[in-house]
């Protein structure tokens, strides 16, 4: 034990680096846990939509939404998520499933909606790309 203390006092930069890496690993694991807890796959999203009347929210820009989107999805671009939240008011008692192209930006949208008071917000794992890969129906021009 004395040698560990001696090493620590002789190499403070190494110890600080070790602690920083450990903190980064813990933060990464925590964020992964949060993402997986809120994420649903295409089968679960379909079940939520069909049985629980979930609402799909597309956070991509309007051009991408016009090209192709999930059935009955509401377009609420990420840039306007704080300004256009009134578009979701009538769905306050329903589950919201948020999606983008591949699921990378959805977590920020979930955090924004939860900060606005929404309690049951989920992420479509893999986004609309996963939906297409599962050969599920879409609407729009594409």
Secondary structure, DSSP 8 states (H G I E B T S, - for coil): -HHHHHHHHH-HHHHHHHHHHHHHHHHHHHHHHHHHHHEE-HHHHHHHHHHH--EEEE-S-HHHHHH-EETT-EE--GGGTTT-GGGGGGGTTS-EEEE-SSSSSHHHHHHHHHHTT---EEEETTHHHHHHHTT--EES--
